[in-house]
């Protein structure tokens, strides 16, 4: 039941950091975005990467599963987690699920997922300048209207002069 609660909390960004408190079999991870890749690192010391680690991608989710065998009965205190360990993470938009790579080095599994061009983190946006109409250009139009009005006044005066 705690695992289900942890999965529910994992879907909420603010509670994702609390998941290890509820699920002792969760794999501890950290993720990072680079220009063109999403990278997940998982702590998996004491496992054989060829035999004990499985990485799968399905429906926009990355799942890491590992099996850590108990060292034996003669072990005194055992605070490490043994058995099946698992962690599922949602992949970001634009993740290329067909080109996922995983490497294992000194207890750290690194999974790299390329991001498609249109979904990379940094996108340069062109800035377009908007040029406002200048007041002098608007003023010239007003002067033209005044001139036309004066023309009417002048013609009226000319008619008045003829009548007189």
C-alpha positions in Angstrom: 0.0 0.0 0.0 2.9 2.4 0.7 4.3 1.7 -2.8 1.0 2.8 -4.3 1.0 5.9 -2.2 4.6 6.6 -3.2 3.6 6.3 -6.9 0.8 8.7 -6.4 3.0 11.2 -4.7 5.7 10.8 -7.4 3.2 12.1 -9.9 3.0 15.4 -8.0 6.1 17.5 -8.4 6.2 18.9 -4.9 6.0 15.5 -3.3 8.4 13.6 -5.6 11.3 14.3 -3.2 9.4 12.5 -0.4 9.1 9.2 -2.2 12.2 7.6 -0.6 10.6 8.1 2.8 7.7 5.8 1.8 9.3 3.3 -0.4 12.5 1.6 0.9 12.9 -0.3 -2.3 13.1 2.8 -4.5 16.3 3.5 -6.4 17.8 6.9 -5.6 18.1 9.0 -8.7 19.1 12.4 -9.9 18.3 13.8 -13.3 19.7 16.6 -15.4 19.0 18.3 -18.7 21.7 19.1 -21.2 21.4 20.9 -24.5 20.2 17.9 -26.4 19.8 15.1 -23.8 17.9 14.2 -20.6 20.2 12.2 -18.3 19.2 10.1 -15.3 21.8 8.8 -12.8 20.8 6.0 -10.4 22.7 4.7 -7.4 23.1 0.9 -7.8 26.2 -0.2 -6.0 26.8 -3.9 -5.6 24.9 -5.2 -8.6 26.1 -6.8 -11.8 25.0 -4.6 -14.7 24.8 -7.5 -17.2 22.8 -9.8 -14.9 20.9 -7.6 -12.4 19.9 -4.4 -14.1 17.0 -3.9 -16.6 16.2 -0.6 -18.2 12.9 -0.2 -20.2 11.1 2.6 -21.9 7.3 2.4 -22.6 4.7 5.1 -23.1 6.9 8.0 -22.1 8.1 6.4 -18.9 11.6 5.1 -18.1 11.7 2.2 -15.7 14.9 1.0 -14.0 14.8 -2.4 -12.2 17.7 -4.0 -10.3 18.1 -7.1 -8.2 20.6 -7.0 -5.3 21.2 -10.3 -3.6 21.7 -10.6 0.2 25.3 -11.4 1.0 24.5 -14.3 3.3 23.4 -15.3 6.8 26.8 -14.6 8.4 26.4 -10.9 7.8 26.0 -9.0 11.1 24.0 -5.8 10.7 22.3 -5.3 7.3 21.0 -1.8 6.6 21.3 -2.0 2.9 18.3 -2.7 0.8 18.2 -6.2 -0.9 15.8 -7.8 -3.3 14.2 -6.1 -6.3 14.6 -2.4 -6.5 12.7 -0.3 -9.0 12.1 3.3 -10.1 9.9 4.7 -12.8 10.2 8.2 -14.1 8.2 10.2 -16.7 10.3 11.2 -19.7 10.2 14.9 -20.8 8.3 16.0 -23.9 10.3 15.4 -27.0 12.3 12.4 -25.6 13.5 10.1 -28.3 12.4 6.8 -26.8 14.0 4.8 -29.7 17.6 6.0 -28.9 18.0 5.5 -25.1 21.5 4.5 -23.9 22.6 3.2 -20.5 26.1 2.9 -19.0 27.2 1.6 -15.6 30.4 2.9 -13.9 31.4 2.3 -10.3 27.9 1.8 -8.9 26.2 4.5 -10.9 23.8 3.7 -13.8 23.6 6.6 -16.3 20.7 6.6 -18.7 20.8 9.2 -21.6 17.7 10.0 -23.6 18.2 12.3 -26.6 15.7 15.2 -27.0 14.3 15.9 -30.4 15.3 19.3 -31.9 12.0 21.0 -31.4 11.9 20.1 -27.7 15.4 21.1 -26.6 15.7 23.2 -23.5 17.1 26.3 -25.1 15.3 27.9 -27.9 16.3 31.2 -29.5 13.4 33.4 -30.2 13.7 36.3 -32.8 12.8 39.7 -31.4 10.8 41.8 -33.8 10.8 45.6 -33.3 7.4 47.4 -33.6 7.8 50.8 -35.1 5.1 53.3 -34.0 3.8 56.0 -36.3 5.6 59.2 -35.8 3.6 62.1 -34.5 5.0 64.4 -37.2 3.5 62.2 -39.9 0.1 62.4 -38.2 0.5 66.1 -37.8 1.1 66.5 -41.5 -2.2 64.8 -42.2 -3.9 67.2 -39.8 -2.4 70.2 -41.6 -3.6 68.8 -44.9 -7.2 68.7 -43.5 -6.9 72.3 -42.3 -5.9 73.4 -45.7 -8.9 71.7 -47.3 -11.2 73.4 -44.8 -9.6 76.8 -45.7 -10.2 76.0 -49.3 -13.9 75.7 -48.7 -13.9 78.9 -46.7 -12.2 80.7 -49.6 -14.6 79.4 -52.2 -17.5 80.6 -50.0 -15.9 84.0 -49.8 -15.5 84.1 -53.6 -19.2 83.4 -54.1 -20.1 86.0 -51.6 -17.9 88.5 -53.4 -19.7 87.8 -56.8 -23.1 88.2 -55.3 -22.2 91.6 -53.9 
